[in-house]
Amino acid sequence: MRMTTHLGALLLTALLAMPVAYAGEGGSMIKTDELKAEPFRDAKTVAKLAGGDKVDILKKDGGWLQVKSAQGSGWVHMLSVRRGAARKSSSGNEVAGLAGLASGRAGTGKVVATTGIRGLNEEELKAAKFNETELKLAESYLTSRSEAQTFANKGKLKARNMDYLPDPSAGESK
Amino acid sequence: MNRSITQWLAATALSVCLVSAHSFDFQQELKNAASSLKEPGKLSSLGGYSEAEETEIGKQIAGNLLGAAPLVKDKLLQKYVNNVGRWVASQSERPDLAWHFGVIDSTDINAFAAPGGYVFVTKGLYRLLNDESELAGVLGHEIGHVIRKHHLKILQQSKLLDKGSKLLAKQTGGSDKVQNLIGSGAEIVSRSLDKSAEFEADRIAIVLATRAGYDAFGLPQVLQEIGHTASNDSSVALLFKTHPAPEERLTRLGDAMDDHFDGVKGQTLMGRLYRIK
């Protein structure tokens, strides 16, 4: 157990040094944004990318993605890019392009019964019976504040101050 | 998940008095709560329930949810999630709540919070995660619902009249009285909260993760990942029904975060994310 923790810490340190690689993952611009030479707002602007422009994602750094585009290479805000095109759905069907992607709420909430797949729909939740054994088990895994602090220290996580973000729509008329 | 709970809770004064081991002036409490709702700053008086009552309500909901989907039987996983969750929750204004986190055995992609500090993530959602900062972001969103008492508020707002039939619900274990308050089973977790409550929980998640030393963009990354799931995929049916679309949440988050996080670096801890076998 202790060994594992130490090994984990070592591994962690090694991995921390590595940039997160997205080896060729595709993406497209959600909105117009500037392509920057470096991952900073004040960095030199390389080009302007328009909504819909395709990019290849090379790596991530905080809120920035390093991308290659037809207009050149550089960094864009992560939140300006829609990563990937599609991935397999849980039922194994290939998702057909962006048109089939989540753009709103799903219709009925009905789940097609599939053997071996345990879903969690409204009917199941409504019919659920109190399970005291599982609740006790869940509560047995409680981590104390001091344990959490130790865990954070191992990951070199340092607590810092930051104010809550105001609601950006709060000033708008309702 | 949240909406249900709150509505039933609201059912009321009557039920609440039953739940309460010690009597208190519920009418006055309701009035206090109602006025608190108009003053977002007055968090401490929000809710109208004592912490003991809040925990009792949360316990009942959590026990029911676990009746629908039990814990993944992996002790290391559960302990890991509690470690991350408690560290993130420690950055909130309710660090000393008895926070409980768990991964439940469902292929659905979803996460749930119940009053009193009970937070559950499905195995389906957990499997989408790429690093610890993403887990911190997901748990931070649920922690946000708990600390702002979103579900309790809904319960308080609901009308006593809607409740009558629910008082006849059969006892299924746990506390009868609390069960009466929350409706059938864990249906309360399949209700939707206000969109504004979801956006608020998203903003709180970003801040708590950042305070905890993580990369601020864990939650946005998970939302992008979820956005790639076809909207007609059953694994996201309940999530999409009860939450604004991932794209909308990302846009709102982008507006709220603006450039505040440009120079803020944090850990992603990809290597420490516990992988489910």
Interface residues (C-beta under 8 A of the other chain):
Chain A: G8 L11 L12 A14 L15 L16 V20 I30 F40 R41 K60 G62 G63 H77 M78 L79 S80 R82 R83 G84 A86 R87 S89 S90 S91 N93 V95 G100 L101 A102 S103 G104 R105 A106 G107 T108 G109 K110 V111 V112 T114 I117 R118 G119 L120 N121 E122 E124 L125 K126 A127 A128 K129 F130 N131 E132 E134 L135 L137 A138 E139 Y141 L142 T143 S144 R145 E147 A148 Q149 F151 A152 G155 K156 L157 K158 A159 R160 N161 M162 D163 Y164 L165 P166 D167 P168 S169
Chain B: K59 Q60 A62 G63 N64 L65 L66 G67 A68 A69 P70 L71 K75 Q78 K79 V81 N82 N83 V84 G85 R86 W87 S90 Q91 P95 D96 A98 W99 H100 F101 G102 I104 D105 S106 T107 D108 I109 N110 Y118 T122 G124 D131 E132 T172 G173 G174 Q179 G183 S184 G185 A186 E187 V189 S190 S196 F199 E200 R203 I204 I206 V207 T210 R211 A212 G213 Y214 D215 A216 F217 P220 Q221 Q224 E225 I226 G227 H228 T229 A230 S231 N232 D233 S234 S235 V236 A237 L238 F240 K241 A245 P246 E247 L250 T251 R252 L253 G254 D255 A256 M257 D258 D259 H260 F261 D262 G263 V264 K265 G266 Q267 T268 L269 M270 G271 R272
